């Protein structure tokens, strides 16, 4: 293996066999056959792409180097293929160049190879040398420029290698990794248990990272100094994150589409809860039936009998890393009797293209767009200029009617100093949404995006029936002018589905709609 001149190959041995290792979450298989990879709902022949992922977008190429399939469901059936694959990666990625050597895919690959070894698979001497070399390479290239979940993944990889190996280099990895995990848990996990990027998908990713670390620390108990100090904090943070995730899922047990979020991409909440249970956490199997305000992240769960509304009264994310933010302030999603009715636009791609721009836009979310502008100035693939800031957030969650009110200043950058005010009211069999614009010359449109399996049938000038659902659901525009428009919903990477959107033009700066059901 060729290496940079200033990079030393660590002299290491594999630490003695750990105590019980709990099998982590298994992804869906990524290799339908020995020559095909399926990532992001797109399958390609490895003969065509090679390790550089020729012709594929960056995220697909990242996945190629993660090696998730080593620990995927039914992975033992592909053991021979996996051993060839690991050997081939080492042989063809010896130059320390290309996407596979970027810190994030390197971090995930290190963890996956070690998980694979802890599951009982033997690693050949040159594989162990490569693993040590990858960790040393990573230790000098931590993603302080990106921070967030990337930096946490870097720290996690250092800790996995520090405990899997023993030798002088592991002490530096352990020191750096533990210091980072301590600091990043305090910074990234807010007081209500939510991840500070305010994406349910990334919340699940970081929660799985913490569960993996706890699993590792239990397996290698007392192997390194300071483990007893880190474990109590891990336990507290994991417990809070579980509670937050339970509040932010629909009755179908899937996450809501806020900021960059997609189904199928990462483990489902149920898988995370099952993993946590195996590690000793008490996780209720029932769906959260009570309304809940998540004060620090800003989200609210409204629940009343057969309905659940997830409400975004939150900042778009940390000021210094808003890359996964959408212009979705004061948006919401709605489920009735276990079925999703209203959904935000979702995420199908991270490429800097028109689809990415559309999915991040205000018009793709269940909120109000003013003068054809976004509430936060999202641009590029991961950039945001001026941002909407919510204020005057108020929740009344008891009694017969649960309500939330909030405003944001995202349109105050316009010369008219426009402010959007929104109220949600949920009671048995009825959900009301009231919008009001403050400021001159505000042309506002409130959009309500319906799940792709549903269709709207107009009954009167102001009432639409939701079809494709067993229970009667009516959508009434009480104040405003409604019309049905075609739209798209992206439930997963690589998947774009047609759906319907009911747009309601505000009249004299106001609109009111009502959704009722049997």
N, C-alpha and C positions, 0 to 999 in steps of 0.2 A: 504494500500500500504506500503510495507516495504521500508525503505530508509536507506542510509548510516547514521551513527551516527552524522556526522558533517554537514549534510544537513538539513537545516530548511525549513519547509513548509511556503512559503510566505503568509502573510495575505493580500489578495487582493480582490477587487471587480471589476466587469466589468464596464468599463468607459461608460458614457452615450452614447446613440446612435449617431453615427457620421453623418456628412453630407453625401451627395450622394456618394455611393461606386460604381465605375464602375466595371462591371463584368470582371474579368481578362480572360486571354487566357484559353480556355478549351481544355485539351488533349483529345485524342481519348479514349473511354471507355476501362478500364483495366479489367472489370469483365463481361465476356460474360454471366455468370449466377452466382447465389449466392454462389457457391462453387468453382469457377474457376477464377484464375488470369492469365492474359496474359501480360507478360513483355518481351521485347527484342525479339518479335516474337516467344515466347515459352509459351505455356499454360500448367498449372499444376493445379491439384486438391488441394484445401487448406487442405482437409482431409489428403492428402499424405505429404504435406510439413510442415504444421503447421507454427507458426510464426518464427521458426528458418530456414525455407526454406530448409528442409532436401533434400540433393542430388542436390541442385541448386548452381550455381556459385555466387560469392559475389555480383556482380552487380544486379543480379536478386533478391537476398535477400534484398539488399538495397531498391529496388523498392517496395518490399512487405511492407516496413515500411514507405514509403513516403506518402501514402494515396492520391495519385494523383486523384483517381477515385471520390473522394468527389466533386471535381470541374470540372470533365470531361464533355464532351458533353452528354446531356440527363441525367444528374446525378439525377434530380428530380424523374425520373422513378425508381431509385434504393435507394430512401431515407430510406425505412425500412431496407434494407440490410446494408446500411451505418451505421445506428444507432446501429445495432447489432454488426457490425464490430468494431466500436470505443469502445464500451463497452467490447467486447471480448479482444481487444488489452490491455486495462487497466487491466483487470482481469488476463491476462496471461503473462504480461510483467512487473510485479511488483518488480522484483529482481534487476533492474538496470544493468542487464547483457545481453550479446548477441549483435548481429549486430544491432538490433533496437535501442540500446542505444548509438551507436557511434555518434559522434557529427554531421556528415553530414546528415544521415537520420533523426536524431532528429531535425535538423534545418528545413528540408523540411516538416517534419510532423507538426511541430509547425505552420509554415506558412499556410499549407493546412487546418488545423483545424480552424484557425482564419479566413481564406478566407471563409470557409464553414459557419462559424457563421455570418460573415458580409453579406453573401448572404441571410440571414434570417432564418437559422437553429438554433434552441435553443440547448444550451449545458447544460447538467445536472450538478448539483453541483460537483459530483465526477469527471466529465470530466474536469471542470474548474480547480479543484484542481490538477489533473494530468497535465494539460497544464502549470500551474504555476510551478509545480515541475519540469517538463521537461525543462522549460526555466532556472530555477535556476541551475539545473544540467548542462545544456549547458554552462551557464555563467562561470563555473569553469573549462571547458574543451574545450576552443576555440582552433582551429586547427592551432596554430602558427607553428607547426612542418611541416604542409603541405602548408600553405599560399594559394595564388591564389584564384580560385573560391570557394574553400572550406571555407576559412576564411571569404570571402564576404558573403556566405550563412549563416554562423554563425551570423555575424553582422546583417544581414537582419532579422533573426528570433528574435534576441533580440529587435529590433525596433518594430516589429509587436506586440510582447507581451507587450512592454513598453507603447504602445498606446492603445492596446485592454483592458488592465487592468489599474487600478489605485491603488496606495498604495506605501509604502516606497520602496519596492524592485524594482519598475519600474524605479526609478531615477538612480540606479546603472546600470540597463540594458540600459537605454537611454544614459547615459554618455559613457559607453563602446561602444555601438553600433554606436553612432554618430562619436566618435573619429576614430573608425575603418573604417567606410564608407568614411569619409573625406580622410583619409590617403590612403585607398586602391583604391579609385577612381583616385587619383593622380598617384599612382604607377601602377595600372593595365590598365588604359585606356590611350593609347599613344596619341601623338599630332595629328595624323591623324584620331583618333576615334576608332582605332582597339584595341582589347583586347591583352594584352601582351603575352598570350600563343599562339597567332597566329593560333588558330583553329577557323574556321567560326562557328562550332557548339557551342563551349564554348563562343564565342563572343555573339551569340544569347541568351545563357543562362544568361549571366551577363546583357545583355541589358534588358531582361525580368525582372530580379531582380530590376534594376533601375526603370523601368516603374511601377512595383508593389509598390516600395517605394514612388514614386511620387503620385500614386493613394492613398496610405495610408495617406500621409501627407496632401493631399487635403481633405480627408475625416475627418481628425482630426486636422484641421487647428487651430493653436495657443494652442494646448493641452499641448505642452512641450516647454521649452525654447530652442532657437537655431534653430528652424525649419526654420525661415526666412533666416538664414545663409546657411542652407544646400540646400534649394530648388533651388536657382539660379545655384549652381554648378550642381545639378541633371539635370536641364534643358539643360545646355551647354553640359554636357557629353552625355546625351541621344541623342541630336541632332547630335552630331559628330558620335556617334555609328551607328545611322540610316544611315547616309551618307556612312559610311564604309561598312556596310552590303549590301547596294544597289550596291556598286561597286564590291562586291565579290559573287554575285549570277549569275547564268546562265540565259539565256532568258526563261528557263522553271520555273524560280523563285525559284529554289533550290540552296542550297549552293554548293560550290566546295569542293572536297575531299582533303584537305590539313591538315597535322597532324591528330590527332584523330577527324574525322568528319564522321557523318552518317546521313542519312535521316530517317524520321519516329520517331526518338528517342525524339526529342525536337520540340517545335513549329516551324512551317514553317515560313520563312521570311514574307510571306503575312499576317499571323496571327499576327506577331509582329507589322507590319506596321499598321494594322487595329486597334490594341490596342492603339498604339501611337496616331493615329488619334483621337480616342475617348477621349484621355487625352489632346487634344489640339494641337498636332503637325501637321504640314503641310507635308504630305508625298505624293510624286508623285506616281500615279498608273502606270506610264509608266516605262519600263525597261531602265536603264541607257544606253544611246546610245553613250556616249563619252568615249574616252580613259582617264584613270586616274592613276596617280602614287600615291601610298600610301607610303609616304616617311618614316615614322617612323616604321611601321610594315614591310615594304619592298616588299609588293605585288604590282602588276601592272595589271590593266585591259586594254587590247587592244580591241578596238571596231572599226570595219570598215564595213559599210553597213550591210551585212547579217551575219557577223562573230564576235564572242567574244572569246578572249583568256584570261584566268586567269593565271598569271605567278607568280611563287614563287622565288623571288630574295631576300628572307628574312632569317634572323637568324631563327634557329629552335624554339626559344622561350627564356624565361628568363634563364639566366645561372644557377640560383639556384632552379628552378622547371621545368625541361624539360620533365616531366613525360608523357605529351601527345604529345611529338614530334615524328615525323617519319624522316627517313633518305631521305628526299624528296627535298633537296636543288636543285634549278634550274629545278624543274619540272613544268608542266603546264597542263591545261585542255582546250579543244576547243569545242565550239558549232558553228554550221552553220545552219542558217535559223531556229533557235529555237530548234534544236535537238542537244543533246550531241553526239560528235563524239569520242573524246579522253578523257579518265577519269583516274584518279589515282585509286589506289587499294581499298581505303575505309577502313572501320573498322567494324568488325563483332563481336569482343570479346575483353574483357580486361583480360581474363585468361592468365596466364603465360604458353603458350603452343606454338607449332610449327606454328599454324595459326596466332597467335599474332605476333610472330617474323617475319613471312613472310609479314604480312600486314604493318609492320613498316619498312621493308627493302627497300633499294634503287631499287631493281629489280621490286618492285610492283608499281613503279611510273614512270612517263614519263620524265625520265632524264637518265644520263649516269652512269653506274656502271663500276668501274675499277678494274681489277684483281680479280673479284668475291667478292669484299669487299663493305661494306656500306660506304656511304659518311660521315655519323656520326655513331659512335659506339653505336647503340641502343642495349640494352640487357635487359633481364628480361621482365617484363610486362610494367614497367614505368621508366626504367633507361636509362641513356645515359652517355657514357664515353667521349672520345674526339669528338668534334663537328665541323662540317663544318661551316666556317665563310665566307659569301659572301663579295665580294669587287669589286671595279671598276664598280659599278652599274650606268648605263647611260640609259636615256629614251629620245626618240625623238617622240613625240606624235602627232605633227601636220603634215600637208602636205599629199601627196598621199600615203605615206608609213609610218606607225607607227612602231617604232622599240624599242627593249630593248636589252641591252647587260649586261652581268654580269659574274663574275668568282667566284669560291670558292676554298678554300684550304683544303677541307676535306680529300683529298688523299695525302697531303703533309707530313702526319705522316709516310708515307712509305719512305724507304731510298732513293727512286728516286725523292722525292720532287715533286710529280705530282700535277698539277693544271688543273682544268677543266674550259674552257671558252665556253660560249654559247651566241648566238645571235638569236633573234626572229624578223622576219620582216612580218608585216601584211599589205596587200594592197587589193584592190577590187578583189575578186575571187582567192586570192593566199596567202598562209602562208608558209614562209621558216624558217627552223631551221638549224643553223650551229653550229657544235661542234668542238672544238679543244682541244687536250690534250698537255700540256707542261710538259716535263719530260721524262726520259728514261724508257723503258720497261713497258709502259702503255698499257694494253690490255683493250680497252674500248668498251662497248656495250651500245648503245642508244636504249631505249625501248619506244614503243608507244602502249599504251593499248587502245583498242577500246571498245566502249560501248557494253554490252552483246547482244543488239538487232541488232548488225551489224555483217556482215561477210566480209571477204576479198577474192577476186577472182583475182588470178594472171593473168596479161595480157602479160607482158614481163618479162625478167630477173630482171627488176628494177621498174616495175609499177604494182600496185595493184588497183583494183576498189573496192570501198566500196559499198556493197550491203545491202539491207534492209533500204534504204533511198531513198526518192522520187527524189532527185536532184543528178546529177552526181558528185561524189567526187572521185578524183584520188589521190593516194599516190605514189610519185616517189622518189626513192633513187638515188640522183644525184652523191653522193660520199659516198662510203661505200658498204657493202655487206648485203643485207636484206634477212630475212627469217621469216616465220610466225610460232609462237609458241603458244601452249595452255596456258591459264592463268586463273585467277579468279578475279572477282570483287565483293566487299562486300559493297553494297549500304546502308545496315542497319545492326544493331546488329541482330545476328542470321540468317542472309541471306548471302549466298555465291553463286554466279552465275558464270557459265563458260563464258569466253570470249576469244578473240584472241588478241595476242600481236605481233606486227611486230618489231623484233629486228634487229638493224642495227649495224654491227661490224665496228668500225672505222678502216680505212686504213691509215697507216702512220700518225696516231694520229688525223685523221680528218674525219668528216662525214657531209653530207648535204642532207636534205630531203625537199621535196616540196609537199604541199597539195593544190590542186586546185579544184574548184567547179563551177557549172553553175550559 
